[in-house]
Amino acid sequence: MTTTDTARVVAVTGASSGIGAATARRLAADGHRLLLGARRTDRLETLAKEISAAGGTAAFRRLDVTDAADVRSFVSAARERYGRLDVVVNNAGVMPLSPLAALRTDEWDRMIDVNLRGVLHGIAAALPVMRAQGGGHFVNVASVGAYEVSPTAAVYCATKFAVRAVSEGLRQESAGDIRVTLVSPGVTESELADAISDPAAREAMKAYRAVALPASAIADAIAYAVSQPPQVDVNEIVVRPSASAQ
């Protein structure tokens, strides 16, 4: 673990696997103090113990980002434990792809609730705290789907386009006070595709994900943005596999 004078208190949503877990490991190694949130507390507990064994600082709490009150409690827990909250990594996301004609409206609602409302809940809970303490940083994890649309991904991409719009709006409204970074991964090793219930979309995704980044590559991008001095605001980072055209 590296300890620096710029160590921050960081809350990470969706921290039980994939990009969230990799981000937790990387930020803890950089000396930041973490509160990890997700629904699978058994995984969070294992990750927090791993970080602590490596000399880092991490606590965890069960979190459902679709519940605004739960997100407020998550933010409060970070403040109670560490005395402040410097960074929120809004990472939780789901991706049950399907053609619109399949009419899987329950899956559409789930993507809107987690991918978009989850980010909004994180902002609503932490923005007053950051303003009161004189600064803070939101890192919102989107996707290359925030810039382009592909078949079976219309609703997923719509949520990510929306996260991109919300991030830019927050940046403009908070200039000089709150930093805002949008990180948009290309194909990355994660469990996102496991939620695809449509058979055709599931098969198509296997081919699409043949070339994928390790989650640690996205964690490195997030760590870069977080590590910048207060006067530097890294606004957008798009990370793709070098061998992929997507």
C-alpha positions as CSV (number, residue, x, y, z in Angstrom):
1,M,0.0,0.0,0.0
2,T,1.2,3.5,-0.8
3,T,0.2,6.2,1.7
4,T,0.1,9.8,0.4
5,D,-0.9,13.2,1.7
6,T,-3.7,13.2,-0.8
7,A,-5.5,10.1,0.6
8,R,-9.2,10.4,0.2
9,V,-12.4,8.8,1.5
10,V,-14.0,7.0,-1.4
11,A,-17.4,5.3,-1.6
12,V,-17.7,2.7,-4.4
13,T,-21.0,1.2,-5.5
14,G,-21.3,-2.1,-7.2
15,A,-18.1,-3.1,-5.5
16,S,-18.7,-6.8,-5.2
17,S,-17.2,-7.8,-8.6
18,G,-15.8,-6.6,-11.8
19,I,-14.8,-3.0,-12.2
20,G,-16.1,-2.1,-8.7
21,A,-13.9,-4.7,-7.0
22,A,-10.9,-3.8,-9.1
23,T,-11.3,-0.2,-8.4
24,A,-11.5,-0.9,-4.7
25,R,-8.3,-2.8,-4.8
26,R,-6.5,-0.1,-6.8
27,L,-7.7,2.8,-4.7
28,A,-6.9,1.0,-1.5
29,A,-3.4,0.3,-2.8
30,D,-3.0,4.0,-3.5
31,G,-3.7,4.8,0.2
32,H,-7.4,5.9,0.0
33,R,-9.9,4.8,2.6
34,L,-12.9,3.0,1.2
35,L,-16.5,2.2,1.9
36,L,-17.7,-0.6,-0.4
37,G,-21.3,-1.0,-1.3
38,A,-23.3,-3.8,-3.1
39,R,-26.0,-6.3,-2.4
40,R,-23.7,-9.3,-2.1
41,T,-22.3,-8.6,1.3
42,D,-20.4,-12.0,1.4
43,R,-18.3,-10.8,-1.5
44,L,-17.8,-7.4,0.1
45,E,-16.6,-8.9,3.3
46,T,-14.1,-11.1,1.5
47,L,-12.8,-8.1,-0.5
48,A,-12.6,-5.8,2.6
49,K,-10.6,-8.5,4.4
50,E,-8.3,-8.9,1.3
51,I,-7.7,-5.1,1.3
52,S,-7.0,-5.0,5.0
53,A,-4.6,-7.9,4.8
54,A,-2.7,-5.9,2.2
55,G,-2.4,-2.9,4.5
56,G,-5.3,-0.9,3.1
57,T,-8.4,0.5,4.7
58,A,-11.9,-0.7,3.7
59,A,-15.3,-1.1,5.3
60,F,-18.4,-2.4,3.6
61,R,-22.2,-2.0,3.8
62,R,-25.0,-3.6,2.0
63,L,-26.3,-1.2,-0.7
64,D,-29.2,-1.2,-3.1
65,V,-28.7,1.8,-5.4
66,T,-32.3,1.8,-6.5
67,D,-33.3,2.8,-3.0
68,A,-32.7,6.5,-2.5
69,A,-32.9,6.2,1.3
70,D,-30.4,3.3,1.3
71,V,-27.9,5.4,-0.7
72,R,-28.3,8.3,1.7
73,S,-27.5,5.9,4.5
74,F,-24.5,4.6,2.6
75,V,-23.1,8.1,2.3
76,S,-23.9,8.8,6.0
77,A,-22.0,5.6,6.9
78,A,-18.9,6.8,5.1
79,R,-19.0,10.1,6.9
80,E,-19.6,8.5,10.3
81,R,-16.7,6.1,9.8
82,Y,-14.1,8.4,8.2
83,G,-15.4,12.0,9.0
84,R,-15.9,13.1,5.4
85,L,-16.6,11.8,1.9
86,D,-14.3,13.0,-0.9
87,V,-15.2,10.7,-3.9
88,V,-18.2,8.7,-5.0
89,V,-17.6,6.1,-7.7
90,N,-21.1,5.4,-9.1
91,N,-20.3,2.1,-10.7
92,A,-23.3,-0.2,-10.1
93,G,-24.9,-1.4,-13.3
94,V,-26.8,-4.1,-15.1
95,M,-27.0,-5.1,-18.8
96,P,-29.8,-7.6,-19.6
97,L,-29.8,-7.0,-23.4
98,S,-32.7,-7.9,-25.7
99,P,-34.4,-6.7,-28.8
100,L,-37.0,-4.1,-28.1
101,A,-39.5,-6.4,-29.9
102,A,-39.0,-8.9,-27.1
103,L,-40.9,-6.4,-24.8
104,R,-38.9,-7.3,-21.7
105,T,-40.2,-4.3,-19.9
106,D,-39.2,-5.5,-16.5
107,E,-35.6,-5.6,-17.7
108,W,-35.9,-2.1,-19.2
109,D,-37.2,-0.8,-15.8
110,R,-34.3,-2.6,-14.0
111,M,-31.7,-1.0,-16.2
112,I,-33.3,2.5,-15.7
113,D,-33.5,2.0,-12.0
114,V,-29.9,0.7,-11.5
115,N,-27.9,2.4,-14.3
116,L,-29.6,5.8,-14.2
117,R,-31.5,6.3,-11.0
118,G,-28.7,4.6,-9.1
119,V,-26.3,7.4,-10.3
120,L,-28.9,10.1,-9.5
121,H,-29.4,8.7,-6.1
122,G,-25.6,8.8,-5.5
123,I,-25.4,12.4,-6.6
124,A,-28.5,13.4,-4.5
125,A,-27.0,11.8,-1.4
126,A,-23.4,13.0,-1.7
127,L,-23.7,16.4,-3.4
128,P,-24.9,18.3,-0.3
129,V,-22.2,16.7,1.7
130,M,-19.5,17.7,-0.7
131,R,-20.7,21.2,-1.1
132,A,-20.8,21.6,2.7
133,Q,-17.2,20.4,3.1
134,G,-16.0,22.6,0.2
135,G,-15.4,20.0,-2.5
136,G,-15.7,16.5,-3.8
137,H,-15.5,14.3,-6.8
138,F,-18.1,12.1,-8.6
139,V,-16.8,9.3,-10.9
140,N,-19.7,8.0,-12.9
141,V,-19.0,4.7,-14.8
142,A,-20.8,4.7,-18.1
143,S,-19.9,2.7,-21.2
144,V,-18.9,3.1,-24.9
145,G,-22.7,2.6,-25.1
146,A,-22.9,6.2,-24.0
147,Y,-21.6,7.2,-27.4
148,E,-23.1,4.6,-29.8
149,V,-26.1,2.3,-30.0
150,S,-26.1,-1.4,-31.1
151,P,-28.9,-3.9,-31.7
152,T,-30.3,-5.4,-28.5
153,A,-28.7,-2.6,-26.4
154,A,-31.1,0.3,-27.1
155,V,-32.3,0.7,-23.5
156,Y,-28.9,-0.1,-22.0
157,C,-27.3,2.6,-24.2
158,A,-30.1,5.0,-23.4
159,T,-29.3,4.7,-19.7
160,K,-25.6,5.3,-20.4
161,F,-26.3,8.2,-22.7
162,A,-28.3,9.6,-19.8
163,V,-25.5,9.1,-17.3
164,R,-23.2,11.0,-19.7
165,A,-25.7,13.9,-19.9
166,V,-26.2,14.0,-16.2
167,S,-22.4,14.0,-15.7
168,E,-21.9,16.9,-18.0
169,G,-24.8,18.8,-16.5
170,L,-23.3,18.3,-13.0
171,R,-19.9,19.4,-14.2
172,Q,-21.3,22.6,-15.6
173,E,-23.3,23.4,-12.5
174,S,-20.5,22.6,-10.1
175,A,-17.4,24.0,-11.8
176,G,-14.8,25.1,-9.3
177,D,-16.4,23.2,-6.5
178,I,-17.2,19.6,-7.4
179,R,-15.1,17.5,-9.9
180,V,-17.0,15.2,-12.3
181,T,-15.4,12.3,-14.3
182,L,-17.2,10.1,-16.7
183,V,-15.4,6.8,-17.3
184,S,-16.7,4.8,-20.3
185,P,-15.3,1.3,-20.6
186,G,-15.3,-0.7,-23.8
187,V,-15.7,-4.5,-23.6
188,T,-14.4,-5.4,-20.1
189,E,-14.2,-8.6,-18.2
190,S,-17.2,-8.6,-15.8
191,E,-20.4,-10.4,-14.8
192,L,-22.6,-7.9,-16.7
193,A,-23.4,-10.4,-19.5
194,D,-24.5,-13.0,-17.1
195,A,-27.8,-11.1,-16.7
196,I,-28.8,-11.4,-20.3
197,S,-31.8,-13.7,-20.5
198,D,-32.6,-13.3,-24.2
199,P,-30.9,-16.3,-25.9
200,A,-30.0,-14.5,-29.2
201,A,-28.6,-11.5,-27.3
202,R,-26.6,-13.8,-25.0
203,E,-25.0,-15.6,-28.0
204,A,-24.2,-12.3,-29.8
205,M,-22.6,-11.0,-26.6
206,K,-20.2,-14.0,-26.4
207,A,-18.8,-13.0,-29.8
208,Y,-18.7,-9.3,-28.9
209,R,-16.8,-10.0,-25.8
210,A,-14.2,-12.2,-27.4
211,V,-11.6,-9.4,-26.9
212,A,-12.0,-7.8,-23.5
213,L,-10.0,-5.5,-21.1
214,P,-9.3,-6.7,-17.6
215,A,-11.3,-4.8,-15.0
216,S,-8.0,-3.5,-13.6
217,A,-7.6,-1.3,-16.7
218,I,-10.7,0.6,-15.9
219,A,-9.6,0.8,-12.2
220,D,-6.4,2.4,-13.4
221,A,-8.3,5.0,-15.4
222,I,-10.4,5.8,-12.3
223,A,-7.4,6.0,-10.1
224,Y,-5.8,8.4,-12.6
225,A,-8.8,10.8,-12.4
226,V,-9.0,10.6,-8.6
227,S,-5.2,11.2,-8.2
228,Q,-5.2,14.6,-9.9
229,P,-4.8,17.8,-7.8
230,P,-8.0,19.7,-7.0
231,Q,-7.5,22.2,-9.8
232,V,-7.5,19.5,-12.4
233,D,-10.8,17.9,-13.4
234,V,-10.6,15.0,-15.8
235,N,-14.0,15.0,-17.4
236,E,-14.2,12.0,-19.7
237,I,-12.2,8.9,-20.2
238,V,-13.0,6.2,-22.8
239,V,-11.1,3.0,-22.5
240,R,-11.3,0.3,-25.2
241,P,-9.3,-2.9,-26.0
242,S,-6.6,-1.9,-28.5
243,A,-7.6,-4.9,-30.7
244,S,-11.3,-3.9,-30.9
245,A,-13.1,-1.6,-33.2
246,Q,-16.0,-1.2,-30.8
